[in-house]
Amino acid sequence: MLYLSENLRKYRCLKNLTQEEVAEFLGITPQSVSKWERNESYPDITLLPALANIFETSIDLLVGMDTIRAETTRYNIHKKAVAYQRKGDYDSAEKKF
């Protein structure tokens, strides 16, 4: 849940919702929402579908899987290119980038 706190705030602001409004939708305290956005705690996993519904997004996007996948993809491409470079196959390494 590396990106959850950032995304909760981002999606809440995109929907022009206050922390109080999100809390009211979920039946929790505004302090809980504030703690989530400050990365001091996480929402209960059972609240993720409701949060995704409120923000009209997927749970994957809410927790940042798109970002995580992109970072993993970049890492794997770099790793393969370096392996080609170490073998002296610079043409193949260049094609990876």
Biopython code that builds the backbone (N, CA, C, O; Angstrom):
import numpy as np
from Bio.PDB.StructureBuilder import StructureBuilder

atoms = [
    (1, "MET", "N", (0.828, -1.192, 0.000)),
    (1, "MET", "CA", (0.000, 0.000, 0.000)),
    (1, "MET", "C", (0.865, 1.245, 0.000)),
    (1, "MET", "O", (0.576, 2.235, 0.672)),
    (2, "LEU", "N", (1.905, 1.164, -0.756)),
    (2, "LEU", "CA", (2.897, 2.210, -0.817)),
    (2, "LEU", "C", (2.333, 3.565, -1.223)),
    (2, "LEU", "O", (2.781, 4.589, -0.706)),
    (3, "TYR", "N", (1.370, 3.602, -2.129)),
    (3, "TYR", "CA", (0.859, 4.862, -2.661)),
    (3, "TYR", "C", (-0.544, 5.194, -2.177)),
    (3, "TYR", "O", (-1.139, 6.166, -2.642)),
    (4, "LEU", "N", (-1.078, 4.415, -1.266)),
    (4, "LEU", "CA", (-2.452, 4.595, -0.831)),
    (4, "LEU", "C", (-2.704, 5.976, -0.250)),
    (4, "LEU", "O", (-3.686, 6.622, -0.617)),
    (5, "SER", "N", (-1.851, 6.444, 0.638)),
    (5, "SER", "CA", (-2.096, 7.743, 1.279)),
    (5, "SER", "C", (-2.141, 8.872, 0.246)),
    (5, "SER", "O", (-3.020, 9.733, 0.293)),
    (6, "GLU", "N", (-1.184, 8.858, -0.684)),
    (6, "GLU", "CA", (-1.163, 9.889, -1.729)),
    (6, "GLU", "C", (-2.424, 9.830, -2.589)),
    (6, "GLU", "O", (-3.028, 10.856, -2.900)),
    (7, "ASN", "N", (-2.808, 8.617, -2.964)),
    (7, "ASN", "CA", (-3.954, 8.457, -3.853)),
    (7, "ASN", "C", (-5.271, 8.783, -3.175)),
    (7, "ASN", "O", (-6.173, 9.322, -3.816)),
    (8, "LEU", "N", (-5.404, 8.470, -1.895)),
    (8, "LEU", "CA", (-6.629, 8.843, -1.189)),
    (8, "LEU", "C", (-6.836, 10.352, -1.237)),
    (8, "LEU", "O", (-7.934, 10.833, -1.518)),
    (9, "ARG", "N", (-5.782, 11.077, -0.964)),
    (9, "ARG", "CA", (-5.888, 12.541, -1.000)),
    (9, "ARG", "C", (-6.163, 13.027, -2.409)),
    (9, "ARG", "O", (-7.019, 13.887, -2.619)),
    (10, "LYS", "N", (-5.428, 12.471, -3.390)),
    (10, "LYS", "CA", (-5.582, 12.895, -4.784)),
    (10, "LYS", "C", (-7.015, 12.678, -5.266)),
    (10, "LYS", "O", (-7.640, 13.593, -5.802)),
    (11, "TYR", "N", (-7.529, 11.470, -5.074)),
    (11, "TYR", "CA", (-8.879, 11.173, -5.549)),
    (11, "TYR", "C", (-9.940, 11.955, -4.777)),
    (11, "TYR", "O", (-10.945, 12.369, -5.355)),
    (12, "ARG", "N", (-9.727, 12.159, -3.484)),
    (12, "ARG", "CA", (-10.683, 12.945, -2.702)),
    (12, "ARG", "C", (-10.753, 14.369, -3.233)),
    (12, "ARG", "O", (-11.837, 14.929, -3.397)),
    (13, "CYS", "N", (-9.592, 14.949, -3.497)),
    (13, "CYS", "CA", (-9.556, 16.321, -4.019)),
    (13, "CYS", "C", (-10.145, 16.393, -5.424)),
    (13, "CYS", "O", (-10.838, 17.355, -5.755)),
    (14, "LEU", "N", (-9.876, 15.384, -6.253)),
    (14, "LEU", "CA", (-10.452, 15.365, -7.603)),
    (14, "LEU", "C", (-11.980, 15.346, -7.571)),
    (14, "LEU", "O", (-12.636, 15.892, -8.459)),
    (15, "LYS", "N", (-12.533, 14.718, -6.551)),
    (15, "LYS", "CA", (-13.989, 14.645, -6.384)),
    (15, "LYS", "C", (-14.543, 15.822, -5.588)),
    (15, "LYS", "O", (-15.745, 15.897, -5.332)),
    (16, "ASN", "N", (-13.659, 16.740, -5.197)),
    (16, "ASN", "CA", (-14.050, 17.910, -4.392)),
    (16, "ASN", "C", (-14.783, 17.494, -3.118)),
    (16, "ASN", "O", (-15.802, 18.077, -2.750)),
    (17, "LEU", "N", (-14.245, 16.482, -2.460)),
    (17, "LEU", "CA", (-14.812, 16.010, -1.203)),
    (17, "LEU", "C", (-13.901, 16.400, -0.047)),
    (17, "LEU", "O", (-12.682, 16.473, -0.203)),
    (18, "THR", "N", (-14.490, 16.643, 1.090)),
    (18, "THR", "CA", (-13.710, 16.893, 2.300)),
    (18, "THR", "C", (-13.453, 15.564, 3.002)),
    (18, "THR", "O", (-14.098, 14.558, 2.706)),
    (19, "GLN", "N", (-12.512, 15.573, 3.925)),
    (19, "GLN", "CA", (-12.272, 14.371, 4.729)),
    (19, "GLN", "C", (-13.525, 14.018, 5.518)),
    (19, "GLN", "O", (-13.821, 12.841, 5.725)),
    (20, "GLU", "N", (-14.253, 15.022, 5.954)),
    (20, "GLU", "CA", (-15.479, 14.803, 6.715)),
    (20, "GLU", "C", (-16.530, 14.092, 5.864)),
    (20, "GLU", "O", (-17.229, 13.201, 6.348)),
    (21, "GLU", "N", (-16.640, 14.489, 4.597)),
    (21, "GLU", "CA", (-17.628, 13.856, 3.715)),
    (21, "GLU", "C", (-17.274, 12.398, 3.441)),
    (21, "GLU", "O", (-18.147, 11.530, 3.444)),
    (22, "VAL", "N", (-16.001, 12.133, 3.207)),
    (22, "VAL", "CA", (-15.564, 10.746, 2.987)),
    (22, "VAL", "C", (-15.850, 9.918, 4.239)),
    (22, "VAL", "O", (-16.359, 8.801, 4.151)),
    (23, "ALA", "N", (-15.520, 10.473, 5.397)),
    (23, "ALA", "CA", (-15.760, 9.769, 6.656)),
    (23, "ALA", "C", (-17.245, 9.475, 6.847)),
    (23, "ALA", "O", (-17.620, 8.388, 7.287)),
    (24, "GLU", "N", (-18.079, 10.444, 6.514)),
    (24, "GLU", "CA", (-19.527, 10.255, 6.662)),
    (24, "GLU", "C", (-20.029, 9.135, 5.741)),
    (24, "GLU", "O", (-20.847, 8.314, 6.156)),
    (25, "PHE", "N", (-19.543, 9.098, 4.494)),
    (25, "PHE", "CA", (-19.922, 8.018, 3.572)),
    (25, "PHE", "C", (-19.573, 6.651, 4.143)),
    (25, "PHE", "O", (-20.311, 5.683, 3.961)),
    (26, "LEU", "N", (-18.432, 6.584, 4.839)),
    (26, "LEU", "CA", (-17.930, 5.305, 5.343)),
    (26, "LEU", "C", (-18.395, 4.978, 6.757)),
    (26, "LEU", "O", (-18.232, 3.850, 7.222)),
    (27, "GLY", "N", (-18.966, 5.953, 7.432)),
    (27, "GLY", "CA", (-19.405, 5.739, 8.810)),
    (27, "GLY", "C", (-18.252, 5.664, 9.795)),
    (27, "GLY", "O", (-18.285, 4.893, 10.754)),
    (28, "ILE", "N", (-17.226, 6.480, 9.542)),
    (28, "ILE", "CA", (-16.051, 6.519, 10.419)),
    (28, "ILE", "C", (-15.774, 7.970, 10.797)),
    (28, "ILE", "O", (-16.525, 8.868, 10.416)),
    (29, "THR", "N", (-14.708, 8.197, 11.539)),
    (29, "THR", "CA", (-14.378, 9.554, 11.952)),
    (29, "THR", "C", (-13.508, 10.254, 10.901)),
    (29, "THR", "O", (-12.739, 9.600, 10.196)),
    (30, "PRO", "N", (-13.629, 11.569, 10.798)),
    (30, "PRO", "CA", (-12.757, 12.319, 9.892)),
    (30, "PRO", "C", (-11.280, 12.165, 10.269)),
    (30, "PRO", "O", (-10.410, 12.247, 9.402)),
    (31, "GLN", "N", (-10.996, 11.944, 11.545)),
    (31, "GLN", "CA", (-9.621, 11.756, 11.989)),
    (31, "GLN", "C", (-8.999, 10.514, 11.349)),
    (31, "GLN", "O", (-7.805, 10.493, 11.050)),
    (32, "SER", "N", (-9.814, 9.485, 11.143)),
    (32, "SER", "CA", (-9.308, 8.273, 10.490)),
    (32, "SER", "C", (-8.871, 8.580, 9.062)),
    (32, "SER", "O", (-7.795, 8.162, 8.634)),
    (33, "VAL", "N", (-9.702, 9.306, 8.331)),
    (33, "VAL", "CA", (-9.364, 9.669, 6.952)),
    (33, "VAL", "C", (-8.094, 10.516, 6.938)),
    (33, "VAL", "O", (-7.224, 10.327, 6.089)),
    (34, "SER", "N", (-7.995, 11.442, 7.877)),
    (34, "SER", "CA", (-6.808, 12.292, 7.979)),
    (34, "SER", "C", (-5.558, 11.455, 8.223)),
    (34, "SER", "O", (-4.521, 11.696, 7.604)),
    (35, "LYS", "N", (-5.643, 10.477, 9.116)),
    (35, "LYS", "CA", (-4.498, 9.603, 9.396)),
    (35, "LYS", "C", (-4.096, 8.795, 8.175)),
    (35, "LYS", "O", (-2.909, 8.582, 7.929)),
    (36, "TRP", "N", (-5.084, 8.344, 7.411)),
    (36, "TRP", "CA", (-4.771, 7.591, 6.187)),
    (36, "TRP", "C", (-3.990, 8.460, 5.216)),
    (36, "TRP", "O", (-2.994, 8.030, 4.635)),
    (37, "GLU", "N", (-4.459, 9.691, 5.051)),
    (37, "GLU", "CA", (-3.811, 10.595, 4.094)),
    (37, "GLU", "C", (-2.426, 11.034, 4.555)),
    (37, "GLU", "O", (-1.584, 11.393, 3.731)),
    (38, "ARG", "N", (-2.186, 11.008, 5.848)),
    (38, "ARG", "CA", (-0.857, 11.346, 6.375)),
    (38, "ARG", "C", (0.032, 10.107, 6.509)),
    (38, "ARG", "O", (1.154, 10.191, 7.008)),
    (39, "ASN", "N", (-0.475, 8.969, 6.062)),
    (39, "ASN", "CA", (0.249, 7.701, 6.101)),
    (39, "ASN", "C", (0.594, 7.266, 7.524)),
    (39, "ASN", "O", (1.613, 6.617, 7.762)),
    (40, "GLU", "N", (-0.268, 7.632, 8.453)),
    (40, "GLU", "CA", (-0.084, 7.232, 9.849)),
    (40, "GLU", "C", (-0.801, 5.918, 10.151)),
    (40, "GLU", "O", (-0.472, 5.230, 11.117)),
    (41, "SER", "N", (-1.782, 5.578, 9.318)),
    (41, "SER", "CA", (-2.487, 4.305, 9.444)),
    (41, "SER", "C", (-3.123, 3.994, 8.099)),
    (41, "SER", "O", (-3.111, 4.814, 7.181)),
    (42, "TYR", "N", (-3.681, 2.790, 8.001)),
    (42, "TYR", "CA", (-4.327, 2.356, 6.771)),
    (42, "TYR", "C", (-5.789, 2.061, 7.037)),
    (42, "TYR", "O", (-6.161, 1.707, 8.156)),
    (43, "PRO", "N", (-6.623, 2.205, 6.013)),
    (43, "PRO", "CA", (-8.018, 1.793, 6.197)),
    (43, "PRO", "C", (-8.117, 0.278, 6.304)),
    (43, "PRO", "O", (-7.278, -0.450, 5.773)),
    (44, "ASP", "N", (-9.127, -0.176, 6.978)),
    (44, "ASP", "CA", (-9.397, -1.603, 7.018)),
    (44, "ASP", "C", (-9.618, -2.075, 5.591)),
    (44, "ASP", "O", (-10.239, -1.379, 4.788)),
    (45, "ILE", "N", (-9.111, -3.249, 5.282)),
    (45, "ILE", "CA", (-9.202, -3.770, 3.916)),
    (45, "ILE", "C", (-10.648, -3.851, 3.423)),
    (45, "ILE", "O", (-10.898, -3.752, 2.222)),
    (46, "THR", "N", (-11.581, -4.027, 4.326)),
    (46, "THR", "CA", (-12.988, -4.122, 3.926)),
    (46, "THR", "C", (-13.536, -2.787, 3.439)),
    (46, "THR", "O", (-14.596, -2.747, 2.813)),
    (47, "LEU", "N", (-12.829, -1.694, 3.717)),
    (47, "LEU", "CA", (-13.270, -0.375, 3.258)),
    (47, "LEU", "C", (-12.766, -0.035, 1.857)),
    (47, "LEU", "O", (-13.245, 0.924, 1.251)),
    (48, "LEU", "N", (-11.817, -0.793, 1.337)),
    (48, "LEU", "CA", (-11.249, -0.462, 0.022)),
    (48, "LEU", "C", (-12.294, -0.465, -1.100)),
    (48, "LEU", "O", (-12.278, 0.445, -1.928)),
    (49, "PRO", "N", (-13.197, -1.444, -1.161)),
    (49, "PRO", "CA", (-14.223, -1.368, -2.220)),
    (49, "PRO", "C", (-15.091, -0.116, -2.108)),
    (49, "PRO", "O", (-15.428, 0.502, -3.117)),
    (50, "ALA", "N", (-15.449, 0.251, -0.892)),
    (50, "ALA", "CA", (-16.274, 1.453, -0.699)),
    (50, "ALA", "C", (-15.502, 2.712, -1.099)),
    (50, "ALA", "O", (-16.060, 3.612, -1.726)),
    (51, "LEU", "N", (-14.234, 2.773, -0.740)),
    (51, "LEU", "CA", (-13.418, 3.922, -1.139)),
    (51, "LEU", "C", (-13.287, 4.016, -2.657)),
    (51, "LEU", "O", (-13.407, 5.098, -3.232)),
    (52, "ALA", "N", (-13.041, 2.887, -3.297)),
    (52, "ALA", "CA", (-12.943, 2.876, -4.755)),
    (52, "ALA", "C", (-14.267, 3.323, -5.376)),
    (52, "ALA", "O", (-14.284, 4.037, -6.379)),
    (53, "ASN", "N", (-15.350, 2.904, -4.782)),
    (53, "ASN", "CA", (-16.668, 3.299, -5.276)),
    (53, "ASN", "C", (-16.893, 4.802, -5.108)),
    (53, "ASN", "O", (-17.373, 5.464, -6.028)),
    (54, "ILE", "N", (-16.555, 5.334, -3.954)),
    (54, "ILE", "CA", (-16.705, 6.776, -3.701)),
    (54, "ILE", "C", (-15.922, 7.580, -4.729)),
    (54, "ILE", "O", (-16.414, 8.578, -5.257)),
    (55, "PHE", "N", (-14.709, 7.142, -5.006)),
    (55, "PHE", "CA", (-13.825, 7.897, -5.904)),
    (55, "PHE", "C", (-13.965, 7.476, -7.367)),
    (55, "PHE", "O", (-13.280, 8.010, -8.239)),
    (56, "GLU", "N", (-14.856, 6.516, -7.630)),
    (56, "GLU", "CA", (-15.102, 6.019, -8.990)),
    (56, "GLU", "C", (-13.807, 5.583, -9.673)),
    (56, "GLU", "O", (-13.486, 6.005, -10.784)),
    (57, "THR", "N", (-13.086, 4.730, -8.972)),
    (57, "THR", "CA", (-11.844, 4.175, -9.493)),
    (57, "THR", "C", (-11.755, 2.714, -9.073)),
    (57, "THR", "O", (-12.671, 2.191, -8.438)),
    (58, "SER", "N", (-10.680, 2.070, -9.418)),
    (58, "SER", "CA", (-10.499, 0.675, -9.012)),
    (58, "SER", "C", (-9.642, 0.615, -7.744)),
    (58, "SER", "O", (-8.941, 1.568, -7.404)),
    (59, "ILE", "N", (-9.714, -0.498, -7.073)),
    (59, "ILE", "CA", (-8.872, -0.698, -5.897)),
    (59, "ILE", "C", (-7.405, -0.699, -6.322)),
    (59, "ILE", "O", (-6.556, -0.152, -5.618)),
    (60, "ASP", "N", (-7.103, -1.308, -7.466)),
    (60, "ASP", "CA", (-5.725, -1.327, -7.968)),
    (60, "ASP", "C", (-5.166, 0.084, -8.110)),
    (60, "ASP", "O", (-4.052, 0.360, -7.665)),
    (61, "LEU", "N", (-5.932, 0.972, -8.727)),
    (61, "LEU", "CA", (-5.448, 2.350, -8.886)),
    (61, "LEU", "C", (-5.369, 3.059, -7.539)),
    (61, "LEU", "O", (-4.456, 3.851, -7.302)),
    (62, "LEU", "N", (-6.313, 2.778, -6.670)),
    (62, "LEU", "CA", (-6.320, 3.415, -5.364)),
    (62, "LEU", "C", (-5.067, 3.084, -4.559)),
    (62, "LEU", "O", (-4.503, 3.959, -3.902)),
    (63, "VAL", "N", (-4.628, 1.831, -4.605)),
    (63, "VAL", "CA", (-3.436, 1.451, -3.848)),
    (63, "VAL", "C", (-2.145, 1.686, -4.619)),
    (63, "VAL", "O", (-1.056, 1.525, -4.069)),
    (64, "GLY", "N", (-2.259, 2.065, -5.893)),
    (64, "GLY", "CA", (-1.070, 2.436, -6.659)),
    (64, "GLY", "C", (-0.441, 1.319, -7.462)),
    (64, "GLY", "O", (0.741, 1.392, -7.797)),
    (65, "MET", "N", (-1.212, 0.280, -7.780)),
    (65, "MET", "CA", (-0.637, -0.822, -8.548)),
    (65, "MET", "C", (-0.154, -0.383, -9.921)),
    (65, "MET", "O", (0.800, -0.953, -10.449)),
    (66, "ASP", "N", (-0.793, 0.616, -10.505)),
    (66, "ASP", "CA", (-0.339, 1.105, -11.807)),
    (66, "ASP", "C", (1.077, 1.653, -11.702)),
    (66, "ASP", "O", (1.910, 1.401, -12.573)),
    (67, "THR", "N", (1.346, 2.394, -10.651)),
    (67, "THR", "CA", (2.671, 2.958, -10.426)),
    (67, "THR", "C", (3.681, 1.872, -10.107)),
    (67, "THR", "O", (4.800, 1.885, -10.621)),
    (68, "ILE", "N", (3.289, 0.940, -9.266)),
    (68, "ILE", "CA", (4.177, -0.159, -8.893)),
    (68, "ILE", "C", (4.533, -0.990, -10.114)),
    (68, "ILE", "O", (5.695, -1.352, -10.300)),
    (69, "ARG", "N", (3.548, -1.295, -10.946)),
    (69, "ARG", "CA", (3.810, -2.076, -12.162)),
    (69, "ARG", "C", (4.742, -1.320, -13.102)),
    (69, "ARG", "O", (5.641, -1.918, -13.694)),
    (70, "ALA", "N", (4.539, -0.024, -13.245)),
    (70, "ALA", "CA", (5.396, 0.777, -14.128)),
    (70, "ALA", "C", (6.835, 0.770, -13.619)),
    (70, "ALA", "O", (7.772, 0.643, -14.407)),
    (71, "GLU", "N", (7.013, 0.907, -12.304)),
    (71, "GLU", "CA", (8.363, 0.892, -11.728)),
    (71, "GLU", "C", (9.020, -0.476, -11.926)),
    (71, "GLU", "O", (10.206, -0.559, -12.246)),
    (72, "THR", "N", (8.254, -1.533, -11.738)),
    (72, "THR", "CA", (8.782, -2.881, -11.927)),
    (72, "THR", "C", (9.177, -3.099, -13.384)),
    (72, "THR", "O", (10.224, -3.681, -13.668)),
    (73, "THR", "N", (8.348, -2.637, -14.293)),
    (73, "THR", "CA", (8.654, -2.774, -15.717)),
    (73, "THR", "C", (9.938, -2.036, -16.068)),
    (73, "THR", "O", (10.796, -2.582, -16.762)),
    (74, "ARG", "N", (10.078, -0.797, -15.594)),
    (74, "ARG", "CA", (11.304, -0.027, -15.864)),
    (74, "ARG", "C", (12.525, -0.738, -15.285)),
    (74, "ARG", "O", (13.572, -0.792, -15.930)),
    (75, "TYR", "N", (12.402, -1.275, -14.090)),
    (75, "TYR", "CA", (13.509, -1.980, -13.454)),
    (75, "TYR", "C", (13.911, -3.200, -14.284)),
    (75, "TYR", "O", (15.096, -3.435, -14.519)),
    (76, "ASN", "N", (12.920, -3.971, -14.724)),
    (76, "ASN", "CA", (13.216, -5.181, -15.499)),
    (76, "ASN", "C", (13.864, -4.851, -16.835)),
    (76, "ASN", "O", (14.775, -5.560, -17.264)),
    (77, "ILE", "N", (13.420, -3.801, -17.497)),
    (77, "ILE", "CA", (14.027, -3.380, -18.766)),
    (77, "ILE", "C", (15.477, -2.981, -18.533)),
    (77, "ILE", "O", (16.365, -3.372, -19.291)),
    (78, "HIS", "N", (15.710, -2.210, -17.493)),
    (78, "HIS", "CA", (17.071, -1.765, -17.173)),
    (78, "HIS", "C", (17.967, -2.973, -16.864)),
    (78, "HIS", "O", (19.105, -3.045, -17.327)),
    (79, "LYS", "N", (17.446, -3.905, -16.088)),
    (79, "LYS", "CA", (18.199, -5.092, -15.706)),
    (79, "LYS", "C", (18.620, -5.904, -16.942)),
    (79, "LYS", "O", (19.756, -6.371, -17.026)),
    (80, "LYS", "N", (17.704, -6.065, -17.886)),
    (80, "LYS", "CA", (18.014, -6.805, -19.107)),
    (80, "LYS", "C", (19.036, -6.058, -19.961)),
    (80, "LYS", "O", (19.948, -6.667, -20.521)),
    (81, "ALA", "N", (18.882, -4.747, -20.056)),
    (81, "ALA", "CA", (19.821, -3.958, -20.859)),
    (81, "ALA", "C", (21.233, -4.030, -20.274)),
    (81, "ALA", "O", (22.209, -4.151, -21.014)),
    (82, "VAL", "N", (21.335, -3.957, -18.963)),
    (82, "VAL", "CA", (22.646, -4.052, -18.312)),
    (82, "VAL", "C", (23.268, -5.424, -18.569)),
    (82, "VAL", "O", (24.474, -5.527, -18.792)),
    (83, "ALA", "N", (22.460, -6.464, -18.538)),
    (83, "ALA", "CA", (22.968, -7.815, -18.804)),
    (83, "ALA", "C", (23.536, -7.900, -20.220)),
    (83, "ALA", "O", (24.591, -8.499, -20.430)),
    (84, "TYR", "N", (22.844, -7.306, -21.188)),
    (84, "TYR", "CA", (23.361, -7.283, -22.563)),
    (84, "TYR", "C", (24.672, -6.503, -22.645)),
    (84, "TYR", "O", (25.612, -6.919, -23.322)),
    (85, "GLN", "N", (24.720, -5.373, -21.951)),
    (85, "GLN", "CA", (25.946, -4.557, -21.965)),
    (85, "GLN", "C", (27.126, -5.332, -21.398)),
    (85, "GLN", "O", (28.232, -5.265, -21.935)),
    (86, "ARG", "N", (26.901, -6.055, -20.334)),
    (86, "ARG", "CA", (27.980, -6.825, -19.706)),
    (86, "ARG", "C", (28.519, -7.915, -20.627)),
    (86, "ARG", "O", (29.683, -8.306, -20.537)),
    (87, "LYS", "N", (27.651, -8.398, -21.514)),
    (87, "LYS", "CA", (28.064, -9.414, -22.494)),
    (87, "LYS", "C", (28.682, -8.763, -23.738)),
    (87, "LYS", "O", (29.155, -9.456, -24.639)),
    (88, "GLY", "N", (28.671, -7.433, -23.776)),
    (88, "GLY", "CA", (29.214, -6.733, -24.931)),
    (88, "GLY", "C", (28.233, -6.614, -26.088)),
    (88, "GLY", "O", (28.613, -6.182, -27.177)),
    (89, "ASP", "N", (26.999, -6.983, -25.873)),
    (89, "ASP", "CA", (25.961, -6.916, -26.910)),
    (89, "ASP", "C", (25.245, -5.567, -26.810)),
    (89, "ASP", "O", (24.109, -5.482, -26.343)),
    (90, "TYR", "N", (25.928, -4.528, -27.254)),
    (90, "TYR", "CA", (25.419, -3.161, -27.104)),
    (90, "TYR", "C", (24.203, -2.890, -27.985)),
    (90, "TYR", "O", (23.349, -2.079, -27.627)),
    (91, "ASP", "N", (24.117, -3.558, -29.127)),
    (91, "ASP", "CA", (22.955, -3.368, -29.993)),
    (91, "ASP", "C", (21.672, -3.844, -29.289)),
    (91, "ASP", "O", (20.655, -3.151, -29.305)),
    (92, "SER", "N", (21.732, -5.007, -28.688)),
    (92, "SER", "CA", (20.555, -5.524, -27.977)),
    (92, "SER", "C", (20.237, -4.662, -26.760)),
    (92, "SER", "O", (19.069, -4.424, -26.454)),
    (93, "ALA", "N", (21.274, -4.192, -26.064)),
    (93, "ALA", "CA", (21.058, -3.332, -24.897)),
    (93, "ALA", "C", (20.363, -2.049, -25.319)),
    (93, "ALA", "O", (19.459, -1.572, -24.632)),
    (94, "GLU", "N", (20.781, -1.494, -26.442)),
    (94, "GLU", "CA", (20.182, -0.246, -26.922)),
    (94, "GLU", "C", (18.716, -0.458, -27.285)),
    (94, "GLU", "O", (17.895, 0.433, -27.061)),
    (95, "LYS", "N", (18.374, -1.610, -27.836)),
    (95, "LYS", "CA", (16.999, -1.900, -28.224)),
    (95, "LYS", "C", (16.083, -2.010, -26.998)),
    (95, "LYS", "O", (14.880, -1.772, -27.104)),
    (96, "LYS", "N", (16.639, -2.364, -25.851)),
    (96, "LYS", "CA", (15.828, -2.479, -24.627)),
    (96, "LYS", "C", (15.354, -1.105, -24.142)),
    (96, "LYS", "O", (14.330, -0.998, -23.467)),
    (97, "PHE", "N", (16.105, -0.059, -24.491)),
    (97, "PHE", "CA", (15.728, 1.293, -24.073)),
    (97, "PHE", "C", (14.961, 1.904, -25.192)),
    (97, "PHE", "O", (14.526, 3.051, -25.089)),
]
sb = StructureBuilder()
sb.init_structure("model")
sb.init_model(0)
sb.init_chain("A")
sb.init_seg("    ")
for serial, (resi, resn, name, xyz) in enumerate(atoms, 1):
    if name == "N":
        sb.init_residue(resn, " ", resi, " ")
    sb.init_atom(name, np.array(xyz, "f"), 0.0, 1.0, " ", f" {name:<3s}", serial, name[0])
structure = sb.get_structure()
